[in-house]
Amino acid sequence: MNNYISNKIIQGDALTVLKQLNANIFDVGITSPPYNKQEKHKGWLVKNVIYENYSDKMHEKVYQEQQIEVLNELYRVTKPGGSFFYNHKIRWERGKMLHPYSWVSQTKWVVRQEIIWNRTIAGNIRGWRFWQIDERIYWLMKPGKNNAIGEELQSRHALLKSIWDIFPEKGMPHPAPFPIELPARCIYSILNENKGVVIDPYAGSGTTLVAAKLLGMDYLGIEISTEYVKMANERLKNCENERSRIQTELEKHKVIKTFKQRKENGEWVGKFRKSYTTEIETINQQLKLLEEQKKYLIKK
C-alpha cells in the first residue's frame, strides 16, 4: 500500500493494515482497543461487551505484546512531532492489577501526559472494589527533530484540566464506543484549525472519524468487523446530526480573560494578584517597624 487511503475505512486487522502503510503520514490519532476483558469471566459488563468478529480473551502476555507492536507501528506512521491518544483502563486478573502504563511505557513513544477520563458512572456493579468510573488516556508523542518536549498547547486548550469529566456514549449499537467529545478534544487541541490527517486503528462505530470529518480533517479508520465498518460509514454519511455536540465541546476551548487581564483587574493570578502583593507589603512594613523598635529597646 503506497499511501493511506484518504477519508476511508479499511476493513482488516489493525496490525496487518498498519504494516502496509508508509511512514510519517498522520498528524494525530485516537483509539480505544478491546480491553482483553476475558469473556469467559462472569459479570454484567464482561458478558454484555461482546465484539462482532473478535474474541476479547487473549492470554494477557500475548495481548500486551500485540498492543506494543500496534503502538510501535502507529509510531512509525505518525509524523515527527505528531501525537497519539491511547485510551485504556486498569483491570484486575485474579487480584493482580493490570495497568496500561506497563506496556505503553515499553513502546517507542514519549508519554507526554496521563489523562484521567472520569466517566462519572460505572457499568459493572460488583462489590469487590469501589466503583471504577475512571479510564486512562495516554497522550503519546513522536519527538520532532531536536525537540523531545513538543509544541506548547495554545492557552484555550491548556486551560482544560487533566481529568476529563465526560459521560460515556449511550444508545450506540457498538458495545463499547467512547463519546465523540473525547476524540474531538484531542484533535482540536493538537491541530487547532489547521488541516491534518487523523487515524484510528480500532475504528469501531467510527466516533474518531466522525469527529475528524466535522473538524475538517482527513482521516483513516481500520476496523476488522464488517458490521462496524457499515455502521461507521453510515455515521459518516449522516455526521451533521452530531455537529452540535462538537460545537459544545469547542465552546470549552476559550480563554475568557488572559493572565495579563486578570492581573490588571486584581483577580486571582497566583502570587501576582494585587491582594497578595498588598499583604506582602504590609508584612514588610510591620517587620521594618519591629526592627526599629528593637534598635530603640537596645539603646535603652
Contacts in CASP RR format, 6 or more apart in sequence:
PFRMAT RR
TARGET T0000
AUTHOR 0000-0000-0000
METHOD contacts of the structure
MODEL  1
MNNYISNKIIQGDALTVLKQLNANIFDVGITSPPYNKQEKHKGWLVKNVI
YENYSDKMHEKVYQEQQIEVLNELYRVTKPGGSFFYNHKIRWERGKMLHP
YSWVSQTKWVVRQEIIWNRTIAGNIRGWRFWQIDERIYWLMKPGKNNAIG
EELQSRHALLKSIWDIFPEKGMPHPAPFPIELPARCIYSILNENKGVVID
PYAGSGTTLVAAKLLGMDYLGIEISTEYVKMANERLKNCENERSRIQTEL
EKHKVIKTFKQRKENGEWVGKFRKSYTTEIETINQQLKLLEEQKKYLIKK
1 17 0 8 1.000
1 20 0 8 1.000
1 21 0 8 1.000
1 22 0 8 1.000
2 22 0 8 1.000
3 21 0 8 1.000
3 22 0 8 1.000
3 25 0 8 1.000
4 21 0 8 1.000
4 22 0 8 1.000
4 25 0 8 1.000
4 26 0 8 1.000
4 77 0 8 1.000
4 197 0 8 1.000
4 199 0 8 1.000
4 220 0 8 1.000
5 220 0 8 1.000
6 197 0 8 1.000
6 218 0 8 1.000
6 220 0 8 1.000
7 213 0 8 1.000
7 218 0 8 1.000
7 219 0 8 1.000
7 220 0 8 1.000
8 220 0 8 1.000
8 221 0 8 1.000
9 203 0 8 1.000
9 206 0 8 1.000
9 209 0 8 1.000
9 220 0 8 1.000
9 221 0 8 1.000
9 222 0 8 1.000
9 223 0 8 1.000
9 229 0 8 1.000
9 232 0 8 1.000
9 233 0 8 1.000
10 17 0 8 1.000
10 220 0 8 1.000
10 221 0 8 1.000
10 222 0 8 1.000
10 223 0 8 1.000
11 223 0 8 1.000
11 224 0 8 1.000
11 225 0 8 1.000
11 226 0 8 1.000
11 229 0 8 1.000
12 222 0 8 1.000
12 223 0 8 1.000
12 224 0 8 1.000
13 224 0 8 1.000
14 33 0 8 1.000
14 70 0 8 1.000
14 201 0 8 1.000
14 202 0 8 1.000
14 222 0 8 1.000
14 224 0 8 1.000
15 66 0 8 1.000
15 69 0 8 1.000
15 70 0 8 1.000
15 73 0 8 1.000
17 201 0 8 1.000
17 222 0 8 1.000
18 70 0 8 1.000
18 73 0 8 1.000
18 74 0 8 1.000
18 76 0 8 1.000
18 77 0 8 1.000
18 201 0 8 1.000
18 222 0 8 1.000
19 73 0 8 1.000
21 77 0 8 1.000
22 77 0 8 1.000
23 76 0 8 1.000
23 77 0 8 1.000
24 77 0 8 1.000
24 78 0 8 1.000
24 79 0 8 1.000
24 80 0 8 1.000
25 77 0 8 1.000
25 78 0 8 1.000
25 79 0 8 1.000
25 197 0 8 1.000
25 199 0 8 1.000
26 77 0 8 1.000
26 78 0 8 1.000
26 79 0 8 1.000
26 82 0 8 1.000
26 197 0 8 1.000
26 198 0 8 1.000
26 199 0 8 1.000
26 220 0 8 1.000
27 78 0 8 1.000
27 79 0 8 1.000
27 82 0 8 1.000
27 83 0 8 1.000
27 190 0 8 1.000
27 191 0 8 1.000
27 196 0 8 1.000
27 197 0 8 1.000
27 198 0 8 1.000
28 78 0 8 1.000
28 82 0 8 1.000
28 83 0 8 1.000
28 84 0 8 1.000
28 85 0 8 1.000
28 186 0 8 1.000
28 187 0 8 1.000
28 190 0 8 1.000
28 191 0 8 1.000
28 196 0 8 1.000
28 198 0 8 1.000
28 199 0 8 1.000
29 74 0 8 1.000
29 78 0 8 1.000
29 83 0 8 1.000
29 84 0 8 1.000
29 85 0 8 1.000
29 186 0 8 1.000
29 187 0 8 1.000
29 198 0 8 1.000
29 199 0 8 1.000
29 200 0 8 1.000
29 208 0 8 1.000
30 84 0 8 1.000
30 85 0 8 1.000
30 87 0 8 1.000
30 182 0 8 1.000
30 183 0 8 1.000
30 186 0 8 1.000
30 187 0 8 1.000
30 198 0 8 1.000
30 200 0 8 1.000
30 208 0 8 1.000
31 84 0 8 1.000
31 85 0 8 1.000
31 86 0 8 1.000
31 87 0 8 1.000
31 200 0 8 1.000
31 201 0 8 1.000
31 202 0 8 1.000
31 203 0 8 1.000
31 208 0 8 1.000
32 86 0 8 1.000
32 87 0 8 1.000
32 88 0 8 1.000
32 176 0 8 1.000
32 178 0 8 1.000
32 202 0 8 1.000
33 67 0 8 1.000
33 70 0 8 1.000
33 88 0 8 1.000
33 201 0 8 1.000
33 202 0 8 1.000
34 51 0 8 1.000
34 54 0 8 1.000
34 56 0 8 1.000
34 176 0 8 1.000
34 202 0 8 1.000
35 56 0 8 1.000
35 88 0 8 1.000
35 89 0 8 1.000
35 91 0 8 1.000
35 176 0 8 1.000
36 56 0 8 1.000
36 57 0 8 1.000
36 58 0 8 1.000
36 60 0 8 1.000
36 63 0 8 1.000
36 91 0 8 1.000
37 45 0 8 1.000
37 46 0 8 1.000
37 49 0 8 1.000
37 56 0 8 1.000
37 57 0 8 1.000
37 91 0 8 1.000
38 46 0 8 1.000
38 56 0 8 1.000
38 57 0 8 1.000
38 93 0 8 1.000
39 46 0 8 1.000
39 47 0 8 1.000
39 50 0 8 1.000
39 55 0 8 1.000
39 56 0 8 1.000
39 57 0 8 1.000
40 57 0 8 1.000
43 124 0 8 1.000
43 126 0 8 1.000
44 123 0 8 1.000
44 124 0 8 1.000
44 125 0 8 1.000
45 123 0 8 1.000
45 124 0 8 1.000
46 124 0 8 1.000
48 175 0 8 1.000
49 56 0 8 1.000
49 175 0 8 1.000
49 176 0 8 1.000
50 56 0 8 1.000
50 175 0 8 1.000
51 175 0 8 1.000
51 176 0 8 1.000
51 225 0 8 1.000
52 225 0 8 1.000
52 226 0 8 1.000
52 227 0 8 1.000
52 228 0 8 1.000
53 224 0 8 1.000
53 225 0 8 1.000
53 226 0 8 1.000
53 227 0 8 1.000
54 224 0 8 1.000
54 225 0 8 1.000
58 66 0 8 1.000
60 93 0 8 1.000
60 98 0 8 1.000
64 102 0 8 1.000
64 103 0 8 1.000
67 103 0 8 1.000
68 103 0 8 1.000
68 106 0 8 1.000
68 107 0 8 1.000
70 201 0 8 1.000
71 84 0 8 1.000
71 86 0 8 1.000
71 104 0 8 1.000
71 107 0 8 1.000
71 108 0 8 1.000
71 109 0 8 1.000
71 140 0 8 1.000
72 107 0 8 1.000
72 108 0 8 1.000
74 84 0 8 1.000
74 199 0 8 1.000
74 201 0 8 1.000
75 84 0 8 1.000
75 107 0 8 1.000
75 108 0 8 1.000
75 109 0 8 1.000
75 140 0 8 1.000
75 142 0 8 1.000
77 199 0 8 1.000
78 84 0 8 1.000
78 142 0 8 1.000
78 199 0 8 1.000
79 142 0 8 1.000
80 142 0 8 1.000
80 143 0 8 1.000
80 144 0 8 1.000
80 145 0 8 1.000
81 141 0 8 1.000
81 142 0 8 1.000
81 143 0 8 1.000
81 144 0 8 1.000
81 147 0 8 1.000
81 150 0 8 1.000
81 151 0 8 1.000
82 141 0 8 1.000
82 142 0 8 1.000
82 144 0 8 1.000
82 190 0 8 1.000
83 112 0 8 1.000
83 139 0 8 1.000
83 140 0 8 1.000
83 141 0 8 1.000
83 142 0 8 1.000
83 186 0 8 1.000
83 190 0 8 1.000
84 109 0 8 1.000
84 139 0 8 1.000
84 140 0 8 1.000
84 141 0 8 1.000
84 142 0 8 1.000
85 137 0 8 1.000
85 138 0 8 1.000
85 139 0 8 1.000
85 140 0 8 1.000
85 183 0 8 1.000
85 186 0 8 1.000
86 100 0 8 1.000
86 104 0 8 1.000
86 137 0 8 1.000
86 138 0 8 1.000
86 140 0 8 1.000
87 117 0 8 1.000
87 135 0 8 1.000
87 136 0 8 1.000
87 137 0 8 1.000
87 138 0 8 1.000
87 178 0 8 1.000
87 182 0 8 1.000
88 100 0 8 1.000
88 104 0 8 1.000
88 135 0 8 1.000
88 136 0 8 1.000
88 138 0 8 1.000
89 100 0 8 1.000
89 132 0 8 1.000
89 134 0 8 1.000
89 135 0 8 1.000
89 136 0 8 1.000
90 97 0 8 1.000
90 98 0 8 1.000
90 99 0 8 1.000
90 100 0 8 1.000
90 132 0 8 1.000
90 134 0 8 1.000
90 136 0 8 1.000
91 97 0 8 1.000
91 98 0 8 1.000
92 98 0 8 1.000
92 128 0 8 1.000
92 129 0 8 1.000
100 136 0 8 1.000
100 138 0 8 1.000
101 111 0 8 1.000
101 114 0 8 1.000
101 136 0 8 1.000
101 138 0 8 1.000
104 111 0 8 1.000
104 138 0 8 1.000
104 140 0 8 1.000
105 111 0 8 1.000
107 140 0 8 1.000
108 142 0 8 1.000
109 140 0 8 1.000
109 141 0 8 1.000
109 142 0 8 1.000
110 140 0 8 1.000
110 141 0 8 1.000
110 142 0 8 1.000
110 143 0 8 1.000
110 148 0 8 1.000
111 138 0 8 1.000
111 139 0 8 1.000
111 140 0 8 1.000
111 141 0 8 1.000
112 139 0 8 1.000
112 140 0 8 1.000
112 141 0 8 1.000
112 150 0 8 1.000
113 138 0 8 1.000
113 139 0 8 1.000
113 162 0 8 1.000
114 136 0 8 1.000
114 137 0 8 1.000
114 138 0 8 1.000
114 139 0 8 1.000
114 162 0 8 1.000
115 136 0 8 1.000
115 137 0 8 1.000
115 138 0 8 1.000
115 139 0 8 1.000
115 162 0 8 1.000
115 163 0 8 1.000
115 164 0 8 1.000
116 134 0 8 1.000
116 135 0 8 1.000
116 136 0 8 1.000
116 137 0 8 1.000
116 162 0 8 1.000
116 163 0 8 1.000
116 164 0 8 1.000
117 134 0 8 1.000
117 135 0 8 1.000
117 136 0 8 1.000
117 137 0 8 1.000
117 164 0 8 1.000
117 166 0 8 1.000
117 182 0 8 1.000
118 133 0 8 1.000
118 134 0 8 1.000
118 163 0 8 1.000
118 164 0 8 1.000
118 165 0 8 1.000
118 166 0 8 1.000
119 133 0 8 1.000
119 134 0 8 1.000
119 135 0 8 1.000
119 166 0 8 1.000
119 167 0 8 1.000
119 168 0 8 1.000
120 133 0 8 1.000
120 165 0 8 1.000
120 166 0 8 1.000
120 167 0 8 1.000
121 133 0 8 1.000
121 167 0 8 1.000
121 168 0 8 1.000
122 131 0 8 1.000
122 132 0 8 1.000
122 133 0 8 1.000
124 132 0 8 1.000
125 131 0 8 1.000
137 164 0 8 1.000
137 182 0 8 1.000
137 186 0 8 1.000
139 186 0 8 1.000
141 150 0 8 1.000
143 150 0 8 1.000
144 150 0 8 1.000
152 158 0 8 1.000
153 189 0 8 1.000
154 192 0 8 1.000
155 255 0 8 1.000
155 258 0 8 1.000
156 253 0 8 1.000
156 254 0 8 1.000
156 255 0 8 1.000
157 188 0 8 1.000
157 189 0 8 1.000
157 253 0 8 1.000
159 253 0 8 1.000
159 255 0 8 1.000
160 185 0 8 1.000
160 189 0 8 1.000
160 252 0 8 1.000
160 253 0 8 1.000
164 182 0 8 1.000
164 185 0 8 1.000
166 179 0 8 1.000
166 181 0 8 1.000
166 182 0 8 1.000
167 179 0 8 1.000
168 178 0 8 1.000
168 179 0 8 1.000
169 177 0 8 1.000
169 178 0 8 1.000
169 179 0 8 1.000
169 180 0 8 1.000
169 207 0 8 1.000
172 205 0 8 1.000
173 205 0 8 1.000
173 231 0 8 1.000
174 204 0 8 1.000
174 205 0 8 1.000
174 228 0 8 1.000
174 231 0 8 1.000
177 204 0 8 1.000
177 205 0 8 1.000
177 206 0 8 1.000
177 207 0 8 1.000
178 207 0 8 1.000
179 207 0 8 1.000
180 207 0 8 1.000
180 210 0 8 1.000
180 211 0 8 1.000
180 242 0 8 1.000
180 245 0 8 1.000
180 246 0 8 1.000
180 249 0 8 1.000
181 245 0 8 1.000
181 246 0 8 1.000
181 248 0 8 1.000
181 249 0 8 1.000
182 207 0 8 1.000
183 198 0 8 1.000
183 200 0 8 1.000
183 207 0 8 1.000
183 208 0 8 1.000
183 211 0 8 1.000
183 212 0 8 1.000
184 211 0 8 1.000
184 214 0 8 1.000
184 215 0 8 1.000
184 245 0 8 1.000
184 246 0 8 1.000
184 249 0 8 1.000
184 250 0 8 1.000
185 249 0 8 1.000
185 252 0 8 1.000
187 198 0 8 1.000
187 211 0 8 1.000
187 212 0 8 1.000
187 215 0 8 1.000
187 217 0 8 1.000
188 215 0 8 1.000
188 249 0 8 1.000
188 250 0 8 1.000
188 253 0 8 1.000
189 253 0 8 1.000
191 215 0 8 1.000
191 217 0 8 1.000
195 216 0 8 1.000
195 217 0 8 1.000
195 218 0 8 1.000
196 217 0 8 1.000
196 218 0 8 1.000
197 217 0 8 1.000
197 218 0 8 1.000
197 219 0 8 1.000
197 220 0 8 1.000
198 208 0 8 1.000
198 209 0 8 1.000
198 212 0 8 1.000
198 217 0 8 1.000
198 218 0 8 1.000
198 219 0 8 1.000
198 220 0 8 1.000
199 219 0 8 1.000
199 220 0 8 1.000
199 221 0 8 1.000
199 222 0 8 1.000
200 206 0 8 1.000
200 208 0 8 1.000
200 209 0 8 1.000
200 219 0 8 1.000
200 220 0 8 1.000
200 221 0 8 1.000
200 222 0 8 1.000
201 221 0 8 1.000
201 222 0 8 1.000
202 222 0 8 1.000
202 223 0 8 1.000
203 209 0 8 1.000
203 221 0 8 1.000
203 222 0 8 1.000
203 223 0 8 1.000
203 228 0 8 1.000
203 229 0 8 1.000
203 232 0 8 1.000
204 223 0 8 1.000
204 225 0 8 1.000
204 228 0 8 1.000
204 231 0 8 1.000
204 232 0 8 1.000
205 228 0 8 1.000
205 231 0 8 1.000
205 232 0 8 1.000
205 235 0 8 1.000
206 221 0 8 1.000
206 223 0 8 1.000
206 228 0 8 1.000
206 231 0 8 1.000
206 232 0 8 1.000
206 235 0 8 1.000
206 236 0 8 1.000
207 235 0 8 1.000
208 219 0 8 1.000
208 221 0 8 1.000
209 219 0 8 1.000
209 221 0 8 1.000
209 232 0 8 1.000
209 235 0 8 1.000
209 236 0 8 1.000
210 232 0 8 1.000
210 235 0 8 1.000
210 236 0 8 1.000
210 239 0 8 1.000
210 242 0 8 1.000
211 246 0 8 1.000
212 218 0 8 1.000
212 219 0 8 1.000
213 219 0 8 1.000
213 236 0 8 1.000
213 239 0 8 1.000
214 239 0 8 1.000
214 240 0 8 1.000
214 242 0 8 1.000
214 243 0 8 1.000
214 246 0 8 1.000
215 246 0 8 1.000
221 232 0 8 1.000
223 229 0 8 1.000
223 232 0 8 1.000
235 242 0 8 1.000
257 265 0 8 1.000
257 267 0 8 1.000
259 269 0 8 1.000
262 268 0 8 1.000
262 269 0 8 1.000
263 269 0 8 1.000
263 272 0 8 1.000
263 273 0 8 1.000
263 274 0 8 1.000
266 273 0 8 1.000
266 274 0 8 1.000
266 275 0 8 1.000
267 273 0 8 1.000
270 276 0 8 1.000
END
